[in-house]
């Protein structure tokens, strides 16, 4: 009981409670992600003063505004590029980018592949709800085949992205996928990824109750949680090519797929310049201390 | 605050405007550039990439100009001075993030080495045709500051000036060079670090728990804290209140956007910079800026030789536009000739501020090369001809 109360206090300390209620619809999965993220921050004993959360635009991107930590609500698609600047200018920060599938992999796709390629030390969390929620349920590069969106009124015929595969191919050091149903695994995965150095990526399938589910008559939020539960197969260490989720008939492959070591951007830069420039190289350590 | 000696290459140099600009950025304390290669600006970032590992800082070549123009804003909020460098097509891609910097009050510098447009246009040849874009390119109401150098020396000096304005007013500042100034070699004197006066970032001085991201000082500019200071800052691109919380109402919009505009407008008298030459008795005043102002100077000399009372108003700061100065001069002079390497941009401002009290003519040029002095002289002669009327735009 005391433990629960203590956790509640800590959680509330990490929320801007005067901003509640939040904008998300009842039954939406983004709140679960927020909850899991904050619990992971607490459990991993991460110094919350050193965490900076960068977001783009969309339902998920509103997440930084509810957390009582340094938060940046930037432009659509650009959370990772902004976070790259934060991290390189202050290597002591734990930089996190959180966003939806449209934000992060459609308009922000270029930044995603390059941040992974460069192995920028950041945790990237993508909440995939298979459509654009905030703008009213349009099709996304993640929309499953034959599922409808307002801009795909007869169903989508495009191939959706397999995000873990892209992250893996581009060089991410940590790749996992869970659903909003897998709250425990998700929290543990975030805890683990917070400790990783390098580009870490977690995709979370989530239910968009009012748009994707309603439009497609897939049921309510709870039905989708059941769908996630019944159709998921945990395959830790699976080849990310197996993580395809092209249609609602596919199995949802979840688990931790990639966990490897690779020097991050700063380590590569410092190591290389030290080698070629020798004593002429002045290693950049971080910004000067200010009064606060 | 004095410049950090590490970034100051004190001495006499023979260098072009692009290289000189890079040295100016370094002298100003810029320790982060996110850039993307584009002619004719690339030399600035090439030099920075070579210099910065020996100074201490970061250069990152981003995947595009969109990324370049926001990675620098991340660096600023982490506590660094940061800039990006580009030319026309890249500048177009950066527009959304110029608006972001204006909205989030992120001090940073955008260098635009202008080339002929529209679209891919003239990659290797000069123009001054992004002047209106610098002011109006992003959507919404906002104000920026734009500075226009006319020599390699000024590319150095104004890079520092640009950073000082950015920090003073927490606003994106455009350093509007052009291909000609960028690739022209001249003597550049870099002073010692203790001769370079820098405006320090307006850091918050309150306790971390009391800090509000957007609570302005009396001059309408808020103070900054950086990520990791424990201030729990909220930097918001939506219309927001002093805490940075989004507030989607007409009242919040009026309060915020008026302040963003007024912090520049109310302080404009401290920002304006121009040079006057033979203005006192001038019947025709040539208004010019950047490389064209050097040709305009020659044209004024030629006019004087012909007995025409011509003068030159050379704009150093183009935005905010020196409205009062033009109003004053319009009451005293007969005509303005705006000489610029475009088909009529800043002439619109001159026309607006002259209120019909003096004739306004354009000595325009489609770009690709600078004017010949005679081309400007011709318009000066036209301006004093009794047959010319207000608002002549002959191209």
Contacts between the chains, C-beta under 8 A, distances in Angstrom:
chain1	res1	chain2	res2	distance
A	16	B	234	7.8
A	16	B	245	7.7
A	19	B	245	6.2
A	49	B	228	6.6
A	49	B	229	7.6
A	49	B	230	4.2
A	50	B	228	5.3
A	52	B	78	7.8
A	52	B	227	4.3
A	52	B	228	6.8
A	54	B	74	7.1
A	57	B	237	7.7
A	64	B	234	7.6
A	65	B	234	6.5
A	65	B	236	7.2
A	65	B	245	7.2
A	65	B	246	6.6
A	68	B	232	5.4
A	69	B	232	6.0
A	70	B	227	4.4
A	70	B	228	6.8
A	70	B	231	7.4
A	70	B	232	6.2
A	70	B	233	5.2
A	70	B	234	8.0
A	71	B	232	7.9
A	71	B	233	7.3
A	71	B	234	5.0
A	71	B	235	7.1
A	72	B	74	7.8
A	72	B	77	6.8
A	72	B	227	7.9
A	72	B	235	4.7
A	73	B	234	7.6
A	73	B	235	7.0
A	73	B	236	4.9
A	73	B	237	5.6
A	73	B	238	6.6
A	73	B	246	7.5
A	74	B	70	6.6
A	74	B	73	7.8
A	74	B	100	6.6
A	74	B	104	8.0
A	74	B	235	7.8
A	74	B	237	5.8
A	75	B	70	6.7
A	75	B	96	5.7
A	75	B	97	6.6
A	75	B	100	5.4
A	75	B	237	6.1
A	78	B	66	6.9
A	78	B	67	7.2
A	78	B	70	4.7
A	78	B	97	7.6
A	81	B	62	6.8
A	81	B	66	7.4
A	81	B	67	4.1
A	81	B	70	4.8
A	81	B	71	5.0
A	81	B	74	7.4
A	82	B	70	5.0
A	82	B	71	6.9
A	82	B	73	6.3
A	82	B	74	4.2
A	83	B	74	6.2
A	84	B	60	7.1
A	84	B	62	8.0
A	84	B	67	7.8
A	84	B	71	5.1
A	84	B	74	6.3
A	85	B	32	7.1
A	85	B	34	6.7
A	85	B	70	7.2
A	85	B	71	4.0
A	85	B	72	6.0
A	85	B	73	6.4
A	85	B	74	2.4
A	85	B	75	4.0
A	85	B	76	7.6
A	85	B	77	7.7
A	85	B	78	6.8
A	85	B	82	7.2
A	86	B	74	4.1
A	86	B	75	7.2
A	86	B	77	6.3
A	86	B	78	4.8
A	86	B	227	5.9
A	87	B	74	7.6
A	87	B	78	7.7
A	88	B	32	7.3
A	88	B	58	4.8
A	88	B	60	6.5
A	88	B	71	7.9
A	88	B	74	7.9
A	88	B	75	6.6
A	88	B	78	7.9
A	89	B	32	5.7
A	89	B	58	6.7
A	89	B	74	6.8
A	89	B	75	3.8
A	89	B	76	7.8
A	89	B	78	3.5
A	89	B	79	6.4
A	89	B	80	4.5
A	89	B	82	7.4
A	90	B	78	3.8
A	90	B	79	6.1
A	90	B	226	7.4
A	90	B	227	6.6
A	90	B	228	5.7
A	92	B	228	6.3
A	93	B	78	6.6
A	93	B	227	5.9
A	93	B	228	5.2
A	110	B	63	5.2
A	110	B	64	6.5
A	110	B	67	7.3
A	111	B	63	6.6
A	111	B	67	5.7
A	114	B	62	7.5
A	114	B	63	4.3
A	114	B	67	7.4
A	269	B	58	7.9
A	273	B	53	4.7
A	277	B	53	5.7
A	277	B	54	6.8
A	280	B	53	7.7
A	280	B	54	5.2
A	281	B	53	5.4
A	281	B	54	6.9
A	282	B	6	7.4
A	282	B	53	7.0
A	282	B	54	6.1
A	282	B	55	6.2
A	282	B	56	3.8
A	283	B	56	7.1
A	284	B	31	7.2
A	284	B	56	5.0
A	284	B	57	5.4
A	284	B	58	5.9
A	285	B	56	7.9
A	286	B	79	7.8
A	287	B	78	6.1
A	287	B	79	2.9
A	287	B	80	5.7
A	287	B	226	6.5
A	288	B	79	7.0
A	290	B	79	7.0
A	290	B	201	7.8
A	290	B	203	4.7
A	290	B	225	7.6
A	290	B	226	6.6
A	290	B	229	6.8
A	291	B	203	5.7
A	291	B	204	7.4
A	291	B	205	5.7
A	292	B	203	7.0
A	292	B	204	5.5
A	292	B	205	7.7
A	292	B	206	7.7
A	292	B	207	7.8
A	292	B	208	5.3
A	292	B	211	6.9
A	292	B	225	5.4
A	292	B	229	4.6
A	292	B	230	7.2
A	292	B	231	6.0
